[in-house]
Amino acid sequence: MTAPSKVAETMFGGLAQIRGWQEDLYRDLHRHPELSHHERETAGKVLERLRGFGYDVHDGIGGTGVVGVLRNGPGPTVLLRADMDALPVAEATGLDYASTVRTTDADGNDVPVMHACGHDVHVTALLGAAQLLADGAGHWSGTAVALFQPAEETGDGAKAMVDDGLTTLLSSVDVALAQHVLPFPAGYVGTRAGPMLSAADSMRITVYGRGAHGSMPQAAVDPVVLAAMIVVRLQTVVAREVAPGDSAVLTVGSIQAGSKSNVIPDRAVLKLNIRTYSEQTRTSILDAIRRIVTAECEASRSPRAPEFELFDRFPLTDNDSDTTSRVREAFKAFFGERSHEMPQGSASEDFSDIPVALGVPYTYWGIGGIDPATYQKAQDTGQVDQDIPVNHSPEFAPVIQPTLDTATQALVVAALAWLASG
């Protein structure tokens, strides 16, 4: 059978015909972002396109999730995923299609909304790939699944789709693939086997004291001092309980206690964030936090046991070695020197909840979205960290091309590594 890269080159003859609507759709999505679990207009646009391409479409999965299925004879089933949600960020890109949207968040607050993480790129690219696969159905055999997921930013969108019957709908998937636009030069594609993105856990800890007048500390159990001792002791967890070759991050991002200078409060609330790259390290750190907090509460004579609440949990993104190798070889054959080894990232994703629930291997790769000349100038002056906006920045704005072309091509090339293989 013809090599997948040659099949891709043939199919990409249609890229020029879809580029116009892709660029228009991208600007539209960027101008009209929607927060997690509220991606109704975005899902509607996805639904309309997929039906027009001839996919069997299932919507409302996990709230606003959409799944398109294109059956094209015998062969493997390949799942391609894009996330749809935006962030409560005020856009500062200065683009003529910048978002000015404001909405009410889940807590009732009026907030700005922006596609500050590039999910509009992901949606547009997957729709483009879906059309190319449909139009080029004579060049491959199998089943293509285009999955559009809500609420990646809150870490529960993939699980919501799984809980809403996704595994019943998709009972015979062979491999799952996904990508993310990142602050690298546009045209770049990067793969990495093994742990790619960290697992993330946020924890809210409430410790209790006994309130009193600030002038009478002997009558109190001071939760502010208790919280301070906990923060200091927690700094030893990564430094002294994690092996030097194993990466982990433990950050205390918030301490809240009291409201007046001369009142000792009766409680303090700490909020922590933990990033790990193995389940063993993740469990070990979470256990260490509970152990240290409990011990410090006992040492301070706390009148009540501490309370622990885990929230905003993201799974580890751990790319399957064989799957990644297959995609990497396909990328090298098609993209050549634009294909790179991806550095490990400390951000987090919930994509892996889908292939884990389906029981299939997966890989997740990165694509660049920064104007190459701008990136090169920053690199030459050693100012990449200072001059290149990163994901979640109000100034993050992938250049439309070649970002969209590359993202669309990457999805098709990766899918054909299965669908066009004899």
C-alpha positions in Angstrom: 0.0 0.0 0.0 1.1 3.6 -0.6 3.0 5.1 2.3 0.8 7.2 4.7 2.9 10.3 4.0 2.3 10.0 0.2 -1.4 9.5 0.8 -1.4 12.7 3.0 0.3 14.7 0.2 -2.4 13.6 -2.2 -5.2 14.5 0.2 -3.7 17.9 1.0 -4.4 18.9 -2.5 -7.7 19.9 -1.0 -6.2 22.1 1.7 -6.4 25.2 -0.5 -10.1 24.7 -0.9 -10.9 24.6 2.8 -8.4 27.2 3.9 -10.9 30.1 3.4 -13.7 28.8 5.6 -11.2 27.6 8.2 -9.7 31.0 8.6 -13.1 32.6 8.7 -14.3 30.1 11.3 -11.2 30.6 13.4 -11.8 34.3 13.6 -15.4 33.7 14.4 -14.6 31.3 17.2 -11.9 33.6 18.6 -14.3 36.5 18.6 -17.0 34.5 20.3 -15.4 32.4 23.1 -17.4 30.4 25.6 -16.5 29.3 29.1 -16.2 25.6 30.2 -19.5 23.7 30.1 -21.1 26.6 28.2 -19.8 25.9 24.7 -23.2 25.8 23.1 -22.7 28.1 20.1 -19.3 26.5 19.4 -20.8 23.0 19.6 -23.6 24.1 17.2 -21.1 25.3 14.6 -19.2 22.0 15.0 -22.4 20.0 14.6 -23.4 21.8 11.4 -20.0 21.3 9.8 -19.7 17.6 10.7 -23.1 16.8 9.3 -22.2 18.7 6.1 -19.1 16.5 5.8 -21.3 13.3 6.0 -20.4 12.2 9.6 -22.9 10.5 11.9 -23.1 13.1 14.6 -23.9 12.7 18.4 -24.2 15.8 20.4 -24.9 16.8 24.0 -22.4 14.3 25.4 -21.2 15.4 28.8 -23.3 18.6 28.3 -21.9 20.2 25.1 -19.6 17.5 23.7 -19.9 16.5 20.1 -18.8 13.3 18.4 -18.7 12.7 14.6 -18.2 9.2 13.2 -17.2 8.5 9.6 -17.2 4.8 8.7 -15.2 4.0 5.6 -14.9 0.3 5.3 -12.9 -2.2 7.3 -9.9 -1.2 9.3 -8.9 0.5 12.6 -10.9 3.2 14.4 -8.9 6.4 15.1 -10.2 9.0 17.5 -9.1 12.6 17.1 -9.9 15.0 19.9 -10.2 18.8 20.2 -11.2 20.9 23.2 -13.6 23.8 22.8 -13.7 26.0 26.0 -12.1 29.4 26.7 -10.9 31.2 29.8 -12.0 34.1 32.0 -9.3 36.4 30.6 -9.5 39.9 29.2 -8.0 39.9 25.8 -5.1 42.3 25.1 -3.9 41.2 21.7 -5.1 44.2 19.8 -6.4 41.9 17.0 -9.3 43.1 14.8 -11.1 39.9 15.7 -10.2 40.1 19.5 -12.9 39.0 21.9 -14.9 41.6 23.8 -17.2 39.0 25.3 -18.2 39.2 29.0 -20.4 36.7 30.8 -21.4 35.4 34.2 -19.3 32.6 35.6 -20.4 29.7 37.8 -20.0 31.8 40.9 -22.2 34.6 39.6 -19.3 37.0 38.8 -19.1 39.1 35.6 -16.0 38.0 33.8 -14.3 38.6 30.4 -13.8 35.6 28.1 -11.0 34.9 25.8 -9.5 31.9 23.8 -6.2 32.4 25.6 -5.2 28.8 25.2 -5.7 28.2 21.5 -8.7 25.9 21.7 -10.2 27.8 18.8 -7.2 26.5 16.8 -7.9 23.0 17.9 -11.6 23.1 16.9 -10.8 24.7 13.5 -8.0 22.2 12.7 -10.0 19.1 13.6 -13.0 20.3 11.5 -10.5 20.8 8.6 -9.1 17.4 9.1 -12.6 15.9 9.3 -13.4 17.4 5.9 -10.1 16.2 4.3 -10.7 12.7 5.6 -14.2 12.7 4.2 -13.2 14.2 0.9 -10.3 11.8 0.6 -12.1 8.6 1.7 -10.9 6.8 -1.4 -7.4 6.9 0.0 -7.9 5.1 3.3 -10.0 2.5 5.1 -11.4 2.3 8.6 -13.3 4.7 10.9 -12.5 8.3 11.8 -13.9 9.7 15.0 -13.8 13.5 15.5 -14.4 14.3 19.2 -15.0 17.8 20.4 -14.7 18.0 24.2 -16.0 20.6 26.6 -14.4 21.9 29.8 -10.8 21.0 29.5 -9.8 24.1 31.4 -11.7 22.9 34.5 -10.4 19.4 34.1 -13.7 17.6 34.1 -15.0 17.8 30.5 -13.4 14.5 29.4 -14.8 12.7 32.4 -18.2 14.2 31.9 -18.3 12.7 28.4 -17.1 9.4 29.7 -19.8 9.5 32.5 -22.4 10.3 29.9 -21.9 7.1 27.9 -19.0 7.8 25.6 -17.5 4.3 26.1 -20.9 2.8 25.0 -21.1 5.0 21.9 -17.4 4.3 21.0 -16.9 0.6 21.8 -14.2 -0.3 19.4 -11.6 2.5 19.2 -8.0 1.4 18.4 -6.1 4.6 19.2 -6.7 8.2 20.5 -4.8 11.2 19.3 -4.8 14.9 20.3 -2.7 18.0 20.0 -2.2 21.5 21.5 -0.9 24.8 20.1 2.0 26.1 22.1 4.4 29.1 22.2 6.8 27.6 19.6 7.4 28.8 16.0 4.4 28.2 13.8 5.1 25.2 11.6 6.7 23.3 14.5 5.4 19.9 15.5 6.8 18.1 18.6 6.3 14.6 20.0 7.4 12.9 23.2 6.9 9.4 24.5 6.1 8.8 28.2 5.1 11.4 30.7 4.3 14.5 28.5 2.2 16.7 30.8 2.0 16.6 34.6 -0.8 15.3 36.8 -2.2 18.2 38.8 -4.1 18.3 42.1 -5.4 21.3 43.9 -6.0 20.9 47.6 -7.9 23.1 50.1 -6.9 22.6 53.7 -8.7 24.1 56.6 -6.9 24.2 60.0 -8.6 25.2 63.2 -7.5 27.3 66.1 -9.2 29.0 69.0 -10.0 32.7 68.5 -9.1 35.4 71.0 -8.1 39.1 71.4 -4.8 39.8 69.8 -3.5 41.1 73.2 -4.2 37.7 74.8 -2.5 35.1 72.7 -2.2 32.8 75.7 -6.0 32.2 75.5 -5.8 31.3 71.8 -4.6 28.6 69.5 -3.3 30.8 66.6 -4.1 29.3 63.2 -2.0 31.9 61.5 1.1 30.6 63.2 0.0 27.1 62.5 -0.5 27.8 58.8 2.9 29.4 58.7 4.6 26.4 60.2 2.8 24.1 57.7 4.0 26.2 54.7 7.6 26.0 55.9 7.4 22.3 56.6 5.8 21.6 53.2 8.9 23.0 51.5 10.7 19.9 52.6 8.4 17.5 50.8 9.9 17.9 47.3 13.3 18.7 48.6 13.6 15.7 50.9 11.0 13.1 50.0 11.1 13.1 46.2 14.1 11.5 44.4 16.4 14.0 42.7 15.6 12.5 39.3 11.9 12.7 39.7 10.2 16.1 38.9 7.5 17.5 41.2 6.2 20.9 42.2 4.3 21.8 45.4 3.0 25.4 45.6 1.1 27.0 48.4 -0.8 29.6 46.4 -3.2 31.0 49.0 -3.5 31.5 52.7 -6.6 33.1 54.1 -7.1 33.8 57.8 -8.7 36.6 59.9 -9.9 40.0 59.0 -8.5 42.4 61.7 -5.1 43.1 63.1 -6.0 42.6 66.7 -8.2 39.5 66.4 -6.7 36.0 66.4 -9.0 34.0 64.1 -10.3 30.6 64.7 -9.3 29.0 61.4 -7.0 29.4 58.4 -7.5 28.1 54.8 -4.5 27.1 52.7 -4.8 26.3 48.9 -2.1 24.1 47.4 -1.2 23.0 43.9 0.8 19.8 43.2 2.3 18.7 39.9 3.8 15.2 39.4 4.8 12.9 36.6 4.1 9.5 38.2 1.2 8.0 40.2 3.7 6.8 42.8 5.1 10.3 43.4 1.6 11.8 43.3 0.3 9.5 46.0 3.5 10.0 48.1 3.2 13.8 48.0 -0.5 13.8 48.8 0.1 11.4 51.8 3.0 13.6 53.0 0.8 16.7 52.9 -1.8 15.1 55.1 0.9 13.7 57.5 2.6 17.1 57.9 -0.6 19.1 58.3 -2.0 16.6 60.9 1.2 16.6 62.8 1.5 20.4 62.9 -2.1 20.7 64.1 -1.4 18.3 66.9 1.8 20.2 67.8 -0.2 23.4 68.0 -3.0 21.9 70.1 -5.6 22.5 67.4 -9.1 21.8 68.8 -10.3 20.1 65.6 -8.8 17.8 63.1 -7.8 19.5 59.8 -10.0 19.2 56.7 -8.7 18.3 53.3 -10.5 18.8 50.0 -9.1 17.9 46.6 -10.4 19.8 43.5 -9.4 20.7 39.9 -7.7 17.4 39.4 -6.0 16.6 36.1 -4.6 13.2 35.1 -1.1 12.5 34.0 -0.6 12.7 30.2 1.6 9.6 29.7 2.1 9.0 25.9 2.2 5.4 24.8 5.7 4.6 23.4 4.6 2.6 20.4 1.9 5.0 19.4 4.2 8.0 19.8 6.8 6.3 17.7 4.3 5.6 14.9 3.2 9.2 14.9 6.7 10.6 15.1 7.8 8.5 12.1 4.8 9.8 10.1 5.6 13.4 11.1 9.2 13.0 10.1 8.2 11.6 6.7 5.8 14.5 6.1 7.1 17.5 8.0 10.9 16.7 7.8 13.0 19.1 9.8 9.9 20.7 11.3 9.3 17.6 13.4 11.0 17.8 16.8 11.4 16.1 20.2 9.0 17.9 22.5 10.2 19.0 25.9 8.2 17.8 28.9 5.6 20.3 30.1 4.5 21.2 33.6 0.9 22.2 32.4 -1.9 19.6 32.7 -4.6 18.2 30.5 -7.7 15.9 30.9 -7.6 14.3 27.4 -6.1 11.1 28.8 -9.3 10.4 30.8 -10.9 9.5 27.4 -8.4 6.8 26.1 -8.0 5.4 29.6 -11.7 4.9 29.9 -11.8 3.4 26.4 -8.8 1.2 27.2 -6.8 2.3 24.2 -3.3 3.7 23.7 -2.8 7.4 23.0 -0.4 10.1 22.2 -0.6 13.9 22.5 1.7 16.3 20.7 2.4 20.0 20.4 2.3 22.4 17.4 3.7 25.9 17.2 1.7 29.1 17.0 4.1 32.0 17.1 5.2 34.0 14.1 8.6 32.4 13.2 10.4 35.7 12.7 9.1 37.1 16.1 10.2 33.9 17.8 13.6 33.9 16.2 14.2 37.5 17.2 13.4 36.7 20.8 15.6 33.6 20.7 18.5 35.6 19.2 18.3 38.1 22.1 17.7 35.6 24.8 14.3 37.1 25.5 11.9 34.2 24.7 10.5 34.0 28.2 10.0 37.8 28.3 8.8 38.5 24.7 6.8 35.5 23.7 3.3 35.3 25.2 2.4 31.9 26.5 -0.9 30.0 26.9 -3.3 31.7 29.3 -1.7 35.1 28.7 -4.1 37.9 27.6 -1.6 38.5 24.7 -1.5 34.9 23.5 -2.6 34.9 19.9 -1.4 32.2 17.5 -0.8 33.5 14.0 -3.4 32.1 11.7 -1.0 30.7 9.1 0.9 28.5 9.0 -0.6 27.4 12.4 -4.0 26.2 11.0 -2.4 24.4 8.0 0.1 22.7 10.2 -2.4 21.7 12.9 -4.8 20.3 10.2 -2.0 18.4 8.5 -0.7 17.0 11.7 -4.1 15.4 12.6 -4.5 13.9 9.1 -1.0 12.6 8.9 -1.3 11.0 12.4 -4.6 9.4 11.6 -3.4 8.0 8.3 -0.5 6.3 10.1 -3.3 3.8 11.0 -6.0 4.4 8.4 -3.7 4.2 5.4 -1.5 1.4 6.6 -1.9 -2.0 4.9 
